[in-house]
Amino acid sequence: MPAIPSLGGLRGRGNKGAVPVRPVPVPLSAYVVDCAVYVAGERLPGRWTHSEAIKEVRKRHEGFVWIGLHEPDAQQIQGVADTFGLHELAVEDALEAHQRPKLERYDDTLFLVVKTVRYVEHESPTTANEIVETGELMVFLGRDFVITVRHGNHSGLARLRRELDDDPERLQLGPAAVVHAITDHVVDHYLDVTGRIENDIDVMEAQVFAPRSQVSAEQIYLMKREVLELRRAVMPLATPIQRLAEGYTRLVPDEVRSYFRDVADHLTTVSERVAAFDELLSTLVDATVAKISLQQNTDMRKITSWAAIITVPTMIAGIYGMNFDYLPELHWKFGYPLVITVILGICLLLYRIFRKNGWL
């Protein structure tokens, strides 16, 4: 692919002021979302390849590189892995989109996996087929680089990068500050999603206990499945965040570790909410099943009551339908009205008894 000509710009050199330089022309690939060099918290202008970016940083002996990749294949990520010395096992995990949240250390590189979540808009929680959509974000952290590999289309790192570009004081703390910003961004999305799911569960709870509710146990199980998907994204992340906050590696300086404690607190809040959702949905399932059983018992009492009432005329009609000449009142002219009166009287008596006992 031919190189894209650069527009030029200024690069800072330490604290000695800015000098004009010629940025490196770079062909950006579809899987490379962005590749930037940061020195003293400031983003250097121009476009960079991953190899030229790390050369620039190591030539200066300061700054770091931040590369964002989106669903690269094995061939595409191999060039980046060779340039930055990424471990083959971590690279293999980064290619797979079904990893559990974890934190691993390979020589001088950390490999972090986090799950991203997105709330799927819907008209009603009782009719939605999907409420939570998940993706994955893999982060490689080195002494002078941070590489993000994104699976899914809802992590929002482009906006996060723009916010960090406007906050050079944070970026002066190094690539670990980028990792903190990413985890904080992801956990904040967890809080937003759990808040909206809480509203859905409140709506479902109100409908379950409504007098003529149409909510079925299957619909609650569907919501429970979505909460379970959210739980799988949230719960395993607690240990990696705690390790980053407790000084698991020198790649995370003390100034950044204190910020990870705040992320850990927010993650604890999310975990408690998700656990509460799971318990509440289990209670709603039990309540729905009990309500269905109660309704079935009520229906059975009604059926039994009407069957008992219908039995009276059926039995009397059956007796008088037999072909015998000597039946009581068979040839009496008032026999028929008397039998009808007896039938109606007994049926009315049974109806009032069942009505009084709440069966009808």
Wavefront OBJ file of the C-alpha trace (Angstrom):
o trace
v 0.000 0.000 0.000
v 1.524 3.407 -0.868
v 2.425 5.703 1.997
v 0.056 8.498 2.927
v 1.875 11.830 2.828
v 2.017 13.672 6.127
v 1.045 17.265 6.745
v 4.031 17.874 9.003
v 4.006 19.361 12.490
v 6.006 19.990 15.672
v 7.394 17.491 18.157
v 8.407 18.360 21.645
v 11.934 17.394 22.758
v 11.842 16.895 26.519
v 11.310 20.236 28.271
v 13.595 22.214 25.951
v 10.857 23.478 23.686
v 9.465 22.377 20.380
v 11.455 21.879 17.193
v 10.094 21.283 13.699
v 10.295 17.686 12.515
v 8.914 15.626 9.667
v 6.368 13.022 10.888
v 6.740 9.525 9.523
v 4.282 8.735 6.669
v 2.203 5.706 7.459
v -0.235 3.465 5.589
v -3.068 2.818 8.040
v -4.682 -0.596 7.706
v -8.328 -1.376 8.285
v -7.542 -3.303 11.457
v -5.335 -0.513 12.890
v -7.759 1.945 14.454
v -5.038 4.339 15.589
v -1.306 4.428 16.281
v 0.073 7.357 18.253
v 3.257 8.429 20.011
v 3.005 10.334 23.307
v 5.885 12.311 24.762
v 5.541 14.235 28.019
v 1.787 13.624 27.854
v 1.449 15.236 24.419
v 0.541 13.371 21.245
v 3.084 13.874 18.497
v 1.534 14.965 15.192
v 1.505 12.828 12.093
v 0.755 9.219 11.279
v 2.950 6.335 12.341
v 3.519 2.696 11.648
v 3.929 0.533 14.734
v 7.612 -0.095 13.967
v 8.483 3.567 13.364
v 6.492 4.639 16.426
v 8.393 2.403 18.843
v 11.706 3.367 17.214
v 10.902 7.030 17.807
v 10.068 6.425 21.466
v 13.169 4.353 22.161
v 15.364 6.831 20.331
v 14.061 9.571 22.596
v 14.235 7.358 25.732
v 10.896 8.809 26.808
v 7.207 8.596 25.985
v 5.192 5.605 24.859
v 3.201 4.198 21.933
v -0.528 3.479 21.976
v -1.797 1.224 19.214
v -5.460 0.303 18.777
v -6.362 -2.826 16.766
v -9.823 -4.015 15.799
v -10.371 -7.738 15.245
v -7.026 -8.440 13.514
v -6.273 -11.847 12.060
v -3.180 -13.924 12.854
v -1.096 -12.486 10.015
v -1.974 -8.899 10.840
v -1.183 -9.127 14.533
v 2.038 -11.092 14.022
v 3.906 -8.057 12.740
v 2.948 -6.079 15.831
v 3.843 -9.040 18.066
v 7.314 -9.375 16.519
v 8.009 -5.652 16.826
v 7.009 -5.398 20.478
v 8.117 -8.866 21.576
v 4.689 -10.090 22.637
v 4.438 -13.615 23.968
v 2.921 -16.100 21.548
v 0.413 -17.404 24.120
v -0.879 -13.891 24.799
v -1.096 -13.212 21.065
v -3.068 -16.417 20.599
v -5.504 -15.356 23.336
v -5.843 -11.904 21.758
v -7.038 -13.493 18.525
v -9.783 -15.441 20.285
v -12.980 -13.525 21.091
v -14.131 -15.791 23.916
v -11.675 -15.189 26.735
v -12.396 -14.943 30.427
v -11.387 -11.637 32.111
v -7.869 -12.164 33.422
v -4.453 -10.627 34.038
v -1.261 -12.445 33.036
v 2.407 -11.475 33.081
v 4.805 -12.508 30.323
v 8.373 -11.352 30.992
v 8.171 -7.533 30.875
v 4.639 -7.395 29.456
v 1.211 -7.549 31.087
v -1.753 -9.021 29.259
v -5.208 -7.933 30.463
v -8.561 -9.179 29.180
v -11.775 -7.318 30.001
v -15.334 -7.807 28.814
v -17.203 -4.833 27.386
v -20.991 -4.653 27.704
v -23.731 -2.706 25.957
v -27.385 -2.302 26.879
v -29.656 -3.281 23.978
v -32.639 -0.962 23.642
v -36.058 -2.641 23.675
v -39.722 -1.796 24.153
v -40.371 -4.007 27.165
v -38.231 -6.343 29.283
v -40.989 -8.951 29.075
v -40.774 -9.185 25.276
v -37.071 -8.551 24.570
v -34.917 -11.411 23.318
v -31.623 -9.673 24.127
v -30.851 -7.079 26.770
v -27.063 -7.253 27.178
v -24.503 -7.496 24.385
v -20.886 -8.277 25.257
v -17.562 -7.762 23.520
v -13.930 -8.155 24.524
v -10.950 -5.890 24.944
v -7.397 -7.191 25.249
v -4.622 -4.897 26.501
v -0.867 -5.427 26.240
v 1.079 -3.196 28.648
v 4.823 -2.715 28.328
v 7.394 -0.257 29.606
v 6.924 2.063 26.649
v 3.818 0.833 24.858
v 0.178 -0.114 25.279
v -1.646 -2.143 22.639
v -5.412 -2.641 22.653
v -7.112 -5.386 20.648
v -10.861 -4.902 20.406
v -13.531 -7.471 19.544
v -16.987 -5.962 19.084
v -18.188 -2.519 18.075
v -19.224 -0.846 21.306
v -16.167 -0.230 23.481
v -15.985 3.499 22.672
v -12.178 3.775 22.863
v -12.038 6.443 20.151
v -13.836 8.903 22.400
v -11.694 7.828 25.347
v -8.524 8.481 23.357
v -9.735 11.964 22.459
v -10.438 12.674 26.130
v -6.946 11.519 27.094
v -5.387 13.576 24.306
v -6.937 16.610 25.995
v -5.520 15.588 29.393
v -1.710 15.455 29.049
v -1.227 15.403 32.832
v -2.720 11.914 32.996
v -0.712 10.686 30.031
v 2.497 11.900 31.661
v 2.089 8.983 34.078
v 2.872 6.600 31.227
v 1.110 3.723 29.483
v -0.280 2.433 32.796
v -2.465 5.556 32.888
v -4.025 4.433 29.605
v -4.778 1.001 31.087
v -6.412 2.673 34.081
v -8.499 4.909 31.810
v -9.640 1.872 29.804
v -10.651 -0.172 32.861
v -12.348 2.840 34.434
v -14.244 3.444 31.183
v -15.366 -0.194 30.985
v -16.469 -0.336 34.634
v -18.399 2.926 34.233
v -20.292 1.233 31.393
v -21.016 -1.633 33.785
v -22.599 0.843 36.195
v -24.734 2.356 33.441
v -25.898 -1.047 32.172
v -26.730 -2.338 35.660
v -28.740 0.802 36.349
v -30.857 0.279 33.250
v -31.278 -3.433 33.943
v -32.452 -2.530 37.440
v -35.231 -0.442 35.894
v -36.215 -3.394 33.676
v -36.361 -5.733 36.665
v -38.524 -3.235 38.563
v -40.955 -3.180 35.636
v -40.987 -6.964 35.469
v -41.512 -7.263 39.220
v -44.494 -4.920 39.089
v -46.034 -6.934 36.252
v -45.445 -10.266 37.993
v -47.490 -9.184 41.014
v -50.180 -7.432 38.985
v -53.651 -9.060 39.362
v -53.887 -10.208 35.753
v -50.224 -10.567 34.901
v -49.164 -12.054 31.572
v -45.498 -12.502 32.558
v -44.380 -16.115 32.226
v -41.535 -17.948 33.924
v -39.820 -18.257 30.530
v -39.600 -14.468 30.222
v -38.029 -14.188 33.665
v -35.553 -16.935 32.815
v -34.604 -14.940 29.705
v -33.841 -11.917 31.875
v -31.936 -14.178 34.268
v -29.842 -15.448 31.360
v -28.940 -11.884 30.387
v -27.950 -11.099 33.979
v -25.829 -14.250 33.974
v -24.020 -13.007 30.864
v -23.351 -9.712 32.623
v -22.155 -11.596 35.708
v -19.636 -13.554 33.648
v -18.225 -10.263 32.405
v -18.083 -8.535 35.789
v -17.183 -11.070 38.465
v -13.871 -12.443 37.097
v -12.509 -8.913 36.584
v -12.330 -8.245 40.330
v -9.096 -10.207 40.851
v -7.118 -8.542 37.996
v -8.148 -5.055 39.115
v -7.250 -5.863 42.728
v -3.827 -7.132 41.668
v -3.161 -3.956 39.688
v -4.144 -1.882 42.719
v -1.849 -3.846 45.057
v 1.411 -3.496 43.128
v 1.392 -6.686 41.093
v 3.998 -5.262 38.705
v 6.430 -2.354 38.397
v 4.819 -1.463 35.089
v 2.098 0.235 37.142
v 3.645 3.085 39.163
v 2.401 4.035 42.611
v 0.671 7.139 41.262
v -1.527 4.981 39.019
v -2.121 2.149 41.505
v -4.134 4.465 43.737
v -6.518 5.119 40.836
v -7.040 1.399 40.327
v -8.396 1.224 43.886
v -11.218 3.533 42.814
v -11.956 1.253 39.855
v -11.997 -1.727 42.236
v -14.556 0.048 44.458
v -16.839 0.731 41.490
v -16.472 -2.855 40.333
v -17.485 -4.069 43.796
v -20.640 -1.968 43.539
v -21.438 -3.509 40.163
v -20.801 -7.028 41.471
v -23.158 -6.474 44.402
v -25.864 -5.193 42.062
v -25.531 -8.152 39.709
v -25.664 -10.616 42.610
v -28.803 -8.868 43.895
v -30.365 -9.057 40.422
v -29.771 -12.794 40.290
v -31.373 -13.348 43.692
v -34.341 -11.116 42.877
v -34.986 -12.874 39.569
v -34.846 -16.245 41.329
v -37.461 -14.929 43.752
v -39.615 -13.720 40.851
v -39.392 -17.131 39.217
v -40.565 -18.774 42.465
v -43.352 -16.205 42.796
v -44.468 -16.785 39.201
v -44.501 -20.550 39.640
v -46.449 -20.202 42.907
v -48.893 -17.837 41.209
v -49.394 -20.288 38.357
v -49.957 -23.135 40.831
v -52.463 -21.031 42.750
v -54.305 -20.172 39.551
v -54.392 -23.831 38.561
v -55.777 -24.783 41.971
v -58.442 -22.107 41.605
v -59.361 -23.381 38.171
v -59.539 -26.956 39.457
v -61.899 -25.911 42.271
v -64.164 -24.160 39.775
v -64.185 -27.157 37.459
v -64.877 -29.511 40.351
v -67.724 -27.318 41.618
v -69.445 -27.123 38.255
v -68.918 -30.849 37.731
v -70.624 -31.544 41.073
v -73.556 -29.297 40.153
v -73.933 -30.917 36.723
v -73.858 -34.376 38.343
v -77.244 -33.806 40.051
v -79.431 -33.435 36.912
v -77.338 -36.053 35.135
v -77.928 -38.596 37.898
v -81.687 -37.935 38.196
v -82.159 -37.926 34.428
v -80.259 -41.180 34.252
v -82.506 -42.834 36.847
v -85.742 -41.714 35.196
v -84.391 -42.663 31.812
v -84.476 -46.345 32.719
v -87.309 -48.403 31.147
v -89.225 -49.435 34.267
v -92.963 -49.081 34.811
v -92.812 -48.720 38.554
v -90.763 -45.594 39.292
v -91.796 -43.027 41.946
v -94.228 -40.482 40.580
v -93.729 -41.807 37.032
v -97.404 -41.611 36.022
v -98.296 -38.620 38.226
v -99.165 -35.511 36.237
v -97.079 -33.336 38.592
v -94.119 -35.712 38.528
v -92.147 -33.830 35.876
v -92.462 -30.361 37.495
v -91.521 -31.935 40.836
v -88.350 -33.523 39.450
v -87.328 -30.279 37.751
v -87.928 -28.362 40.969
v -85.842 -30.839 42.970
v -83.018 -30.637 40.427
v -82.975 -26.837 40.457
v -83.174 -26.746 44.253
v -80.239 -29.089 44.741
v -78.154 -27.303 42.090
v -78.869 -23.918 43.678
v -77.948 -25.256 47.122
v -74.629 -26.622 45.831
v -73.899 -23.363 44.021
v -74.403 -21.330 47.206
v -72.204 -23.709 49.216
v -69.353 -23.561 46.703
v -69.731 -19.805 46.378
v -69.551 -19.353 50.133
v -66.367 -21.436 50.320
v -64.717 -19.440 47.560
v -64.692 -22.176 44.955
v -66.850 -20.224 42.522
l 1 2 3 4 5 6 7 8 9 10 11 12 13 14 15 16 17 18 19 20 21 22 23 24 25 26 27 28 29 30 31 32 33 34 35 36 37 38 39 40 41 42 43 44 45 46 47 48 49 50 51 52 53 54 55 56 57 58 59 60 61 62 63 64 65 66 67 68 69 70 71 72 73 74 75 76 77 78 79 80 81 82 83 84 85 86 87 88 89 90 91 92 93 94 95 96 97 98 99 100 101 102 103 104 105 106 107 108 109 110 111 112 113 114 115 116 117 118 119 120 121 122 123 124 125 126 127 128 129 130 131 132 133 134 135 136 137 138 139 140 141 142 143 144 145 146 147 148 149 150 151 152 153 154 155 156 157 158 159 160 161 162 163 164 165 166 167 168 169 170 171 172 173 174 175 176 177 178 179 180 181 182 183 184 185 186 187 188 189 190 191 192 193 194 195 196 197 198 199 200 201 202 203 204 205 206 207 208 209 210 211 212 213 214 215 216 217 218 219 220 221 222 223 224 225 226 227 228 229 230 231 232 233 234 235 236 237 238 239 240 241 242 243 244 245 246 247 248 249 250 251 252 253 254 255 256 257 258 259 260 261 262 263 264 265 266 267 268 269 270 271 272 273 274 275 276 277 278 279 280 281 282 283 284 285 286 287 288 289 290 291 292 293 294 295 296 297 298 299 300 301 302 303 304 305 306 307 308 309 310 311 312 313 314 315 316 317 318 319 320 321 322 323 324 325 326 327 328 329 330 331 332 333 334 335 336 337 338 339 340 341 342 343 344 345 346 347 348 349 350 351 352 353 354 355 356 357 358 359 360
